[in-house]
Amino acid sequence: MWLVKTEPEEYSFARLRAEKRGVWDGVTNPTAQKNLRAMQVGEKVFVYHTGGEKAVVGVAKVAGAARVDPKYPNGKLVVVDLEPVAALARPVTLAEIKALPLFADSPLVRQGRLSVVPLTAAQVKAIEELGRK
């Protein structure tokens, strides 16, 4: 399971839902690129809005495996395709996530600028539960 971060003004979860499929690009950090390369078709992905919102707002799935970013044909950067699954019943804020001990060592908390973050099964369950309340 993964979490991807986006500036909602640039590309929001609502836009992904409207478009029904989106190319997740613009990721340049080497660790985030490694995480994109590790994504498998069908895996669940939380979409997190940065900026003033700072909250997980929706669930998507990997719809297309990592491939070379056409803007960088040298193969250095990759993109993946995402399809929306559902919005959370309510956003799960970063403050709520940080309050949970199981996120203490998570890159989501420890590496705030990392735009593609792996999550454990327990972390996924916690976000899902908070997003239902």
Buried (B, 14 or more C-beta within 10 A) or exposed (E): BBBBBBBBEEBBBBEBBEEEEBBBBBBEBEBBBEBBEEBEEEEBBBBBBBEEBBBBBBBBBBBBEBBEBEEEEEEEBBBBBBBBBEBBEEBBBBEBBEEBEEBEEBBBBEEEEBBBBBBEEEBBEBBBEBBEE
